[in-house]
Amino acid sequence: MPPLSFQPIQTLQLPAGSMPSDVAIGDFDHDGRPDLAVAERGLNRVGLYRSGPTAGSFLSAPMATVATGTAPVSLVAVPLDRQTTANESDDLVVLSADQAHLQTFVNAHTPGQAAFAAGRFSYLSATGLFTRPRLHAAYIDTDPHIDVATIKDSFQNAGLSTVTPFATRTHVSIGTVTTTVGLPTDMALADISGQGRLDALLVQPLQGNVLVMFNPGQTPLYSTGRSISIPALGPSPTCVAAGDVDGDGRADVAIGNAASEVVLQLITYTLQGGFLFSTPLRVATGAAPRQVLLQDLTGDGRPELVVLTAAGQLRVYRHNGGAYPACFEAPQLLPTGLDPTSLRLADVDGDNRPDLLVACAGDHTVRVYGNTTQPLAAKSAHLAALTLYPNPATDRLRVQVPAGTEPLTATFTDALGRVLGTQTVPPSGELHAGQLPRGLCFVRLHNGLGSITRRVVLR
């Protein structure tokens, strides 16, 4: 198994009073290098920081700023104009705390400059937000264009909002789901049902559970009429993540509780279509979790558990490939700044491995941690002979694997590491790509012995 290793690349000191609440990565000045966007809540703006001289670093002075609504709390970099390329993530969607003020900023596409058209806005709620919601960018519906989702925790209208950019580049369509109970404090998107669509997971502290609303693939996308509840098994659940911990091809759930622990539950399915939950694995986190992720950081096809705590610490637990529950090792501990507000994954140094970024409101910093984990040695011996064709492709891809290769899973991602879709490679080796965005994408083919990534252009 590859040793898990993260090393600090940079502590970016932001202007006094900035109080960063979230970060995003995109090529905002069109120089082919990743830039950093920071929601600077205390200054009512987004600061844009150009790549620095060291891979994964950023210059300390912003190359541009974008004025937002009062107290921006989250942002994502997305292609708002439904361009035909999957990696044109240079537009911004920003959520501000004043009455859930949502703004879209379209990049002017001026070479060498980070310039945006004036933002267009909508209101998700008339009574504001009371916690720290995060925008999520993902392919939620059945079209090949990226969507945005966030929680709403207004007392009058609590639940989930999904936002779909219009082709006009300037407007958004907002579809709202109102829950009948509780005020959500966090959300995640994952395929819980096994139908190949992203379901929505909402943390409900007052009910002590996570509400899973299933995505039927048609309007309305989510409703409480198609849902199940997962018990948090601890006081005051705060955050949630999902990933395939046991390698059965289905997402499992990790729930952060205020009692300084994360509770992992495997989900299995009955022949009657019901859901069963495993004996929980309780992982002590030393302080209350503020954010939790289940993401593969080593390239072995199994998700690591990443926890951001209120005490200013990142805890990264490597998945050792073993059977549940003895599957996570002792964590690598990484100190952050004061009052960490948001954790994001992105490849900032160009090595095709996910790095970690943490915004810290208490000391006005963004911490960048580079993923220095060595790739699996088994990759070259086990999967080097694998071929993926045709390239460029249109609606179908074919995987040709060496004889005796264990079953493979194909995960499609865009240039910023966002998952476009996951498929089990059938015996025929044929993958369906017709619903994916056109342009450059990455196909990671993996099994329990290793993984390999191929670049593919979809036309």
Secondary structure in CASP SS format (residue, H / E / C, confidence):
PFRMAT SS
TARGET T0000
AUTHOR 0000-0000-0000
METHOD secondary structure of the structure
MODEL  1
M C 1.00
P C 1.00
P C 1.00
L C 1.00
S C 1.00
F E 1.00
Q E 1.00
P E 1.00
I E 1.00
Q E 1.00
T E 1.00
L E 1.00
Q E 1.00
L C 1.00
P C 1.00
A C 1.00
G C 1.00
S C 1.00
M C 1.00
P E 1.00
S E 1.00
D E 1.00
V E 1.00
A E 1.00
I E 1.00
G E 1.00
D C 1.00
F C 1.00
D C 1.00
H C 1.00
D C 1.00
G C 1.00
R C 1.00
P C 1.00
D E 1.00
L E 1.00
A E 1.00
V E 1.00
A E 1.00
E E 1.00
R H 1.00
G H 1.00
L H 1.00
N C 1.00
R E 1.00
V E 1.00
G E 1.00
L E 1.00
Y E 1.00
R C 1.00
S E 1.00
G C 1.00
P C 1.00
T C 1.00
A C 1.00
G C 1.00
S C 1.00
F E 1.00
L C 1.00
S C 1.00
A C 1.00
P C 1.00
M C 1.00
A E 1.00
T E 1.00
V E 1.00
A E 1.00
T C 1.00
G C 1.00
T C 1.00
A C 1.00
P E 1.00
V E 1.00
S E 1.00
L E 1.00
V E 1.00
A E 1.00
V E 1.00
P C 1.00
L C 1.00
D C 1.00
R C 1.00
Q C 1.00
T C 1.00
T C 1.00
A C 1.00
N C 1.00
E C 1.00
S C 1.00
D C 1.00
D E 1.00
L E 1.00
V E 1.00
V E 1.00
L E 1.00
S E 1.00
A C 1.00
D C 1.00
Q C 1.00
A C 1.00
H E 1.00
L E 1.00
Q E 1.00
T E 1.00
F E 1.00
V C 1.00
N E 1.00
A C 1.00
H C 1.00
T C 1.00
P C 1.00
G C 1.00
Q C 1.00
A C 1.00
A C 1.00
F E 1.00
A C 1.00
A C 1.00
G C 1.00
R E 1.00
F E 1.00
S E 1.00
Y E 1.00
L C 1.00
S C 1.00
A C 1.00
T C 1.00
G C 1.00
L C 1.00
F C 1.00
T C 1.00
R C 1.00
P C 1.00
R C 1.00
L C 1.00
H E 1.00
A E 1.00
A E 1.00
Y C 1.00
I C 1.00
D C 1.00
T C 1.00
D C 1.00
P C 1.00
H C 1.00
I C 1.00
D E 1.00
V E 1.00
A E 1.00
T E 1.00
I E 1.00
K E 1.00
D E 1.00
S C 1.00
F C 1.00
Q C 1.00
N C 1.00
A E 1.00
G E 1.00
L E 1.00
S E 1.00
T E 1.00
V E 1.00
T E 1.00
P E 1.00
F C 1.00
A C 1.00
T C 1.00
R C 1.00
T C 1.00
H C 1.00
V E 1.00
S E 1.00
I E 1.00
G E 1.00
T E 1.00
V E 1.00
T E 1.00
T C 1.00
T C 1.00
V C 1.00
G C 1.00
L C 1.00
P C 1.00
T C 1.00
D C 1.00
M E 1.00
A E 1.00
L E 1.00
A E 1.00
D C 1.00
I C 1.00
S C 1.00
G C 1.00
Q C 1.00
G C 1.00
R C 1.00
L C 1.00
D E 1.00
A E 1.00
L E 1.00
L E 1.00
V E 1.00
Q E 1.00
P C 1.00
L C 1.00
Q C 1.00
G C 1.00
N E 1.00
V E 1.00
L E 1.00
V E 1.00
M E 1.00
F C 1.00
N C 1.00
P C 1.00
G C 1.00
Q C 1.00
T C 1.00
P C 1.00
L C 1.00
Y C 1.00
S C 1.00
T C 1.00
G C 1.00
R C 1.00
S E 1.00
I E 1.00
S E 1.00
I E 1.00
P E 1.00
A C 1.00
L C 1.00
G C 1.00
P C 1.00
S C 1.00
P E 1.00
T E 1.00
C E 1.00
V E 1.00
A E 1.00
A E 1.00
G E 1.00
D C 1.00
V C 1.00
D C 1.00
G C 1.00
D C 1.00
G C 1.00
R C 1.00
A C 1.00
D E 1.00
V E 1.00
A E 1.00
I E 1.00
G E 1.00
N E 1.00
A C 1.00
A C 1.00
S C 1.00
E E 1.00
V E 1.00
V E 1.00
L E 1.00
Q E 1.00
L C 1.00
I E 1.00
T E 1.00
Y E 1.00
T C 1.00
L C 1.00
Q C 1.00
G C 1.00
G C 1.00
F E 1.00
L E 1.00
F E 1.00
S C 1.00
T C 1.00
P C 1.00
L E 1.00
R E 1.00
V E 1.00
A E 1.00
T C 1.00
G C 1.00
A C 1.00
A C 1.00
P E 1.00
R E 1.00
Q E 1.00
V E 1.00
L E 1.00
L E 1.00
Q E 1.00
D C 1.00
L C 1.00
T C 1.00
G C 1.00
D C 1.00
G C 1.00
R C 1.00
P C 1.00
E E 1.00
L E 1.00
V E 1.00
V E 1.00
L E 1.00
T E 1.00
A C 1.00
A C 1.00
G C 1.00
Q E 1.00
L E 1.00
R E 1.00
V E 1.00
Y E 1.00
R C 1.00
H E 1.00
N C 1.00
G C 1.00
G C 1.00
A C 1.00
Y C 1.00
P C 1.00
A C 1.00
C C 1.00
F E 1.00
E C 1.00
A C 1.00
P C 1.00
Q E 1.00
L E 1.00
L E 1.00
P E 1.00
T C 1.00
G C 1.00
L C 1.00
D C 1.00
P E 1.00
T E 1.00
S E 1.00
L E 1.00
R E 1.00
L E 1.00
A E 1.00
D C 1.00
V C 1.00
D C 1.00
G C 1.00
D C 1.00
N C 1.00
R C 1.00
P C 1.00
D E 1.00
L E 1.00
L E 1.00
V E 1.00
A E 1.00
C E 1.00
A C 1.00
G C 1.00
D C 1.00
H C 1.00
T E 1.00
V E 1.00
R E 1.00
V E 1.00
Y E 1.00
G E 1.00
N E 1.00
T C 1.00
T C 1.00
Q C 1.00
P C 1.00
L C 1.00
A C 1.00
A H 1.00
K H 1.00
S H 1.00
A H 1.00
H H 1.00
L H 1.00
A C 1.00
A C 1.00
L C 1.00
T E 1.00
L E 1.00
Y E 1.00
P C 1.00
N C 1.00
P C 1.00
A E 1.00
T C 1.00
D C 1.00
R E 1.00
L E 1.00
R E 1.00
V E 1.00
Q E 1.00
V C 1.00
P C 1.00
A C 1.00
G C 1.00
T C 1.00
E C 1.00
P C 1.00
L C 1.00
T E 1.00
A E 1.00
T E 1.00
F E 1.00
T E 1.00
D C 1.00
A C 1.00
L C 1.00
G C 1.00
R C 1.00
V E 1.00
L E 1.00
G E 1.00
T E 1.00
Q E 1.00
T E 1.00
V C 1.00
P C 1.00
P C 1.00
S C 1.00
G C 1.00
E E 1.00
L E 1.00
H E 1.00
A C 1.00
G C 1.00
Q C 1.00
L C 1.00
P C 1.00
R C 1.00
G E 1.00
L E 1.00
C E 1.00
F E 1.00
V E 1.00
R E 1.00
L E 1.00
H E 1.00
N E 1.00
G C 1.00
L C 1.00
G E 1.00
S E 1.00
I E 1.00
T E 1.00
R E 1.00
R E 1.00
V E 1.00
V E 1.00
L E 1.00
R C 1.00
END
